[in-house]
Amino acid sequence: MGLHTLDILVLLGVGATAAFGWMRGFVCEVLSLFAWVLVVFALKLVHAPVTQALSGIIATPTGAAVLAFALIAGAAWFAGRMLAQSIGKRTRTSILGPLDRAMGFGFGALKGLILASLAFLLLVLVTDTAAGGPKQRPLWLTKARTYPLLNATSAYVADVIGKRRSGQAMFGSSDNSNDAVENDSAPEPKSTPTSANVKRPVKPKPHVSR
């Protein structure tokens, strides 16, 4: 059985992200993710004062908030990317360069697989809604060699997202553990003494002297 359209698209996507990760290196790839974390912290810290400062220039409060968001996010992301590229370049040219590129290749392939799983999740959501259920999925989708892997990965991602939205733990069940703790900490009921288990005092026998 040859490759289907889905297989070709997945291989191209994962191969592209893996090659891109090899070119940039593992350190640069990881630090690029922290650039987005820097964006979140920057927005949380200075979005309100920047919006207030722009209120005198922009006519509407909504426009000031949007412009402040764009300026802060763009500046923080650019600074994070520049820092990641600078450190990544030093790592690639050092003695750890081959290891950094090899780990970057694997990290890029993993990132490509996650992106492919998210795209597959969106695709099956559309096809299941239009066709009437998972059993009506097209053959070019279900007969692909990458279908079992993408189906399992996307199902796991959807399960994790569902648990996080409902407030459940991602690993294991927190309800059962809480119930067990509550049962262990609950005081045991006191038993009522009955005539069967009450010990009666034994009278000493009289001493007979001879």
FIVEX-389667 format. One record per residue (C-alpha): x, y, z; residue in one letter; residue number from 1. Coordinates in nm, 2 decimals. Example, Ala and Ser with C-alpha at 12.3 -4.5 7.8 and 13.67 -1.06 7.14 Angstrom:
R      X      Y      Z lumse voke
R   1.23  -0.45   0.78     a    1
R   1.37  -0.11   0.71     s    2
END
This chain:
R      X      Y      Z lumse voke
R   0.00   0.00   0.00     m    1
R   0.15   0.34  -0.11     g    2
R   0.14   0.67   0.06     l    3
R  -0.18   0.87   0.08     h    4
R  -0.22   1.25   0.07     t    5
R  -0.23   1.26   0.45     l    6
R   0.09   1.07   0.47     d    7
R   0.27   1.30   0.23     i    8
R   0.15   1.61   0.41     l    9
R   0.25   1.48   0.75     v   10
R   0.60   1.38   0.62     l   11
R   0.65   1.72   0.46     l   12
R   0.54   1.90   0.77     g   13
R   0.74   1.70   1.02     v   14
R   1.04   1.70   0.79     g   15
R   1.03   2.07   0.75     a   16
R   1.01   2.14   1.13     t   17
R   1.29   1.88   1.19     a   18
R   1.52   2.04   0.93     a   19
R   1.44   2.38   1.07     f   20
R   1.52   2.26   1.42     g   21
R   1.85   2.11   1.30     w   22
R   1.95   2.45   1.15     m   23
R   1.86   2.65   1.46     r   24
R   1.97   2.40   1.72     g   25
R   1.80   2.28   2.04     f   26
R   1.90   2.57   2.25     v   27
R   1.76   2.83   2.01     c   28
R   1.44   2.62   1.97     e   29
R   1.38   2.60   2.34     v   30
R   1.46   2.97   2.41     l   31
R   1.23   3.07   2.13     s   32
R   0.94   2.92   2.33     l   33
R   1.05   3.13   2.63     f   34
R   1.01   3.44   2.41     a   35
R   0.63   3.37   2.42     w   36
R   0.65   3.34   2.80     v   37
R   0.82   3.68   2.80     l   38
R   0.54   3.82   2.60     v   39
R   0.28   3.70   2.85     v   40
R   0.47   3.85   3.15     f   41
R   0.53   4.18   2.97     a   42
R   0.16   4.21   2.89     l   43
R   0.06   4.13   3.24     k   44
R   0.30   4.39   3.39     l   45
R   0.28   4.69   3.16     v   46
R  -0.03   4.66   2.94     h   47
R  -0.24   4.87   3.18     a   48
R   0.00   5.17   3.21     p   49
R   0.08   5.17   2.84     v   50
R  -0.29   5.17   2.76     t   51
R  -0.35   5.46   2.99     q   52
R  -0.06   5.65   2.84     a   53
R  -0.19   5.59   2.49     l   54
R  -0.55   5.70   2.58     s   55
R  -0.45   6.06   2.53     g   56
R  -0.34   5.99   2.17     i   57
R  -0.59   5.73   2.06     i   58
R  -0.96   5.84   2.04     a   59
R  -1.11   5.52   2.18     t   60
R  -1.01   5.31   2.48     p   61
R  -1.04   4.99   2.27     t   62
R  -0.80   5.13   2.01     g   63
R  -0.55   5.23   2.29     a   64
R  -0.57   4.88   2.44     a   65
R  -0.52   4.71   2.10     v   66
R  -0.22   4.93   2.01     l   67
R  -0.07   4.87   2.35     a   68
R  -0.11   4.50   2.31     f   69
R   0.06   4.51   1.97     a   70
R   0.35   4.72   2.08     l   71
R   0.42   4.53   2.40     i   72
R   0.39   4.19   2.24     a   73
R   0.60   4.28   1.94     g   74
R   0.88   4.43   2.15     a   75
R   0.89   4.14   2.39     a   76
R   0.88   3.88   2.12     w   77
R   1.15   4.05   1.92     f   78
R   1.37   4.08   2.23     a   79
R   1.32   3.72   2.32     g   80
R   1.40   3.60   1.97     r   81
R   1.71   3.81   1.94     m   82
R   1.83   3.67   2.27     l   83
R   1.75   3.31   2.16     a   84
R   1.93   3.35   1.83     q   85
R   2.24   3.50   2.00     s   86
R   2.27   3.22   2.26     i   87
R   2.18   2.96   2.00     g   88
R   2.45   3.08   1.76     k   89
R   2.72   3.06   2.03     r   90
R   2.61   2.71   2.11     t   91
R   2.61   2.59   1.75     r   92
R   2.97   2.72   1.70     t   93
R   3.10   2.56   2.02     s   94
R   3.21   2.21   2.09     i   95
R   2.85   2.12   2.17     l   96
R   2.74   2.22   1.82     g   97
R   2.68   1.87   1.67     p   98
R   2.48   1.76   1.98     l   99
R   2.28   2.08   1.98     d  100
R   2.19   2.03   1.62     r  101
R   2.10   1.66   1.67     a  102
R   1.87   1.75   1.97     m  103
R   1.73   2.04   1.77     g  104
R   1.64   1.79   1.49     f  105
R   1.45   1.57   1.73     g  106
R   1.28   1.86   1.90     f  107
R   1.17   2.00   1.57     g  108
R   1.03   1.66   1.46     a  109
R   0.84   1.64   1.79     l  110
R   0.70   1.99   1.74     k  111
R   0.60   1.90   1.39     g  112
R   0.41   1.59   1.51     l  113
R   0.22   1.80   1.77     i  114
R   0.13   2.06   1.51     l  115
R   0.02   1.78   1.27     a  116
R  -0.19   1.63   1.55     s  117
R  -0.36   1.96   1.62     l  118
R  -0.43   2.00   1.24     a  119
R  -0.57   1.65   1.23     f  120
R  -0.79   1.72   1.53     l  121
R  -0.94   2.02   1.35     l  122
R  -0.97   1.82   1.02     l  123
R  -1.16   1.53   1.18     v  124
R  -1.38   1.78   1.37     l  125
R  -1.49   1.92   1.04     v  126
R  -1.53   1.59   0.86     t  127
R  -1.72   1.43   1.14     d  128
R  -1.96   1.72   1.16     t  129
R  -2.01   1.72   0.79     a  130
R  -2.03   1.34   0.73     a  131
R  -2.22   1.24   1.04     g  132
R  -1.96   1.07   1.27     g  133
R  -1.62   0.90   1.29     p  134
R  -1.75   0.60   1.09     k  135
R  -1.81   0.82   0.79     q  136
R  -1.46   0.95   0.76     r  137
R  -1.32   0.94   0.40     p  138
R  -1.10   0.65   0.30     l  139
R  -0.80   0.87   0.21     w  140
R  -0.80   0.97   0.58     l  141
R  -0.86   0.63   0.74     t  142
R  -0.64   0.43   0.50     k  143
R  -0.34   0.65   0.55     a  144
R  -0.04   0.49   0.73     r  145
R  -0.01   0.79   0.97     t  146
R  -0.38   0.77   1.06     y  147
R  -0.34   0.55   1.38     p  148
R  -0.06   0.77   1.51     l  149
R  -0.24   1.10   1.45     l  150
R  -0.57   0.96   1.58     n  151
R  -0.41   0.85   1.91     a  152
R  -0.21   1.16   1.95     t  153
R  -0.50   1.40   1.88     s  154
R  -0.73   1.19   2.11     a  155
R  -0.47   1.23   2.39     y  156
R  -0.44   1.61   2.33     v  157
R  -0.82   1.64   2.33     a  158
R  -0.85   1.44   2.65     d  159
R  -0.59   1.66   2.82     v  160
R  -0.77   1.98   2.71     i  161
R  -1.10   1.84   2.83     g  162
R  -0.96   1.75   3.17     k  163
R  -0.80   2.10   3.21     r  164
R  -1.12   2.27   3.12     r  165
R  -1.32   2.06   3.37     s  166
R  -1.06   2.12   3.65     g  167
R  -0.95   1.76   3.66     q  168
R  -0.59   1.63   3.70     a  169
R  -0.41   1.54   3.37     m  170
R  -0.25   1.23   3.52     f  171
R  -0.47   1.01   3.73     g  172
R  -0.80   1.09   3.90     s  173
R  -0.79   1.35   4.18     s  174
R  -1.15   1.27   4.29     d  175
R  -1.06   0.91   4.40     n  176
R  -0.76   1.03   4.59     s  177
R  -0.96   1.30   4.77     n  178
R  -1.22   1.04   4.86     d  179
R  -0.96   0.81   4.99     a  180
R  -0.81   1.08   5.20     v  181
R  -1.15   1.18   5.34     e  182
R  -1.23   0.82   5.42     n  183
R  -0.89   0.78   5.60     d  184
R  -0.93   1.10   5.80     s  185
R  -1.29   1.03   5.90     a  186
R  -1.32   0.93   6.26     p  187
R  -1.43   0.57   6.33     e  188
R  -1.77   0.53   6.49     p  189
R  -1.76   0.44   6.86     k  190
R  -1.89   0.10   6.95     s  191
R  -2.16   0.08   7.21     t  192
R  -2.08  -0.17   7.48     p  193
R  -2.32  -0.47   7.51     t  194
R  -2.37  -0.73   7.77     s  195
R  -2.18  -0.98   7.55     a  196
R  -1.85  -0.79   7.53     n  197
R  -1.85  -0.63   7.88     v  198
R  -1.60  -0.80   8.11     k  199
R  -1.73  -0.87   8.46     r  200
R  -1.49  -0.85   8.75     p  201
R  -1.39  -1.20   8.88     v  202
R  -1.45  -1.24   9.26     k  203
R  -1.15  -1.39   9.44     p  204
R  -1.21  -1.73   9.60     k  205
R  -1.20  -1.74   9.98     p  206
R  -0.88  -1.89  10.12     h  207
R  -0.96  -2.20  10.34     v  208
R  -0.70  -2.26  10.61     s  209
R  -0.64  -2.61  10.72     r  210
END
